[in-house]
Amino acid sequence: MAKSKEESLGFLKKYKDQLTDQQYKNVAMTIGHQAIEGIYCTEESVDRMVRIEKGELTFDQALDELFFGKEALHGHASSR
């Protein structure tokens, strides 16, 4: 569990070379907006945001993964 905005942004840094500048800024802004509400993104949630930003995961797939685990993406959970 992340304890600060800085920790959440630290998780994002490992993806810097995989994202365009705009994609990186988009994810960083989302992390910042959540931190304003006292919600700090975990490494798993940052990974999920990055995959959505890169087009590798849809929002619905991300929800399935969140609630049912990654196996949900392989047909083990009901699809939306």
C-alpha positions in Angstrom: 0.0 0.0 0.0 1.4 3.3 -1.0 1.7 6.0 1.7 2.3 9.1 -0.4 1.9 10.7 -3.7 5.7 10.6 -4.1 5.7 6.8 -3.6 3.0 6.4 -6.2 4.9 8.6 -8.7 8.0 6.4 -8.0 6.0 3.4 -9.3 5.3 5.4 -12.4 9.0 6.2 -13.1 9.8 2.7 -14.1 7.4 3.1 -17.1 8.9 6.5 -18.3 10.7 4.9 -21.3 7.5 3.0 -22.3 5.2 6.0 -22.5 5.1 9.1 -24.6 5.5 12.4 -22.7 1.8 13.0 -22.9 0.9 9.5 -21.7 3.3 9.9 -18.8 1.8 13.2 -17.9 -1.7 11.8 -18.1 -1.0 9.0 -15.6 1.0 11.4 -13.3 -2.0 13.8 -13.3 -4.3 11.0 -12.4 -2.0 10.0 -9.5 -1.9 13.6 -8.4 -5.7 14.0 -8.5 -6.2 10.9 -6.4 -3.5 12.0 -3.9 -5.5 15.2 -3.4 -8.3 13.0 -2.1 -5.8 11.1 0.1 -5.8 8.1 -2.2 -2.3 6.8 -3.0 -1.9 4.5 -6.0 -0.3 1.1 -5.4 2.2 -0.4 -7.8 -0.6 -2.6 -9.2 -2.9 0.3 -9.9 -0.2 2.4 -11.5 0.6 -0.6 -13.8 -3.1 -0.9 -14.6 -3.3 2.9 -15.5 -0.2 2.6 -17.7 -1.7 -0.4 -19.6 -4.9 1.5 -20.1 -3.0 4.6 -21.3 -1.0 2.4 -23.8 -4.2 0.8 -25.1 -3.3 -2.6 -23.8 -6.3 -2.8 -21.4 -9.8 -1.4 -21.6 -11.5 0.2 -18.6 -13.9 -2.7 -18.3 -11.0 -5.2 -18.5 -9.2 -3.2 -15.7 -12.4 -3.5 -13.6 -12.5 -7.2 -14.2 -8.9 -7.6 -13.3 -9.4 -5.5 -10.1 -12.3 -7.5 -8.9 -11.6 -10.9 -10.2 -7.8 -11.0 -10.7 -5.7 -11.1 -13.9 -7.1 -14.5 -14.7 -10.4 -12.7 -15.5 -8.7 -11.4 -18.7 -8.3 -15.0 -19.9 -12.0 -15.9 -19.8 -12.2 -17.2 -16.2 -14.7 -14.5 -15.1 -17.7 -13.2 -16.9 -17.0 -10.5 -19.4 -18.7 -7.2 -19.4 
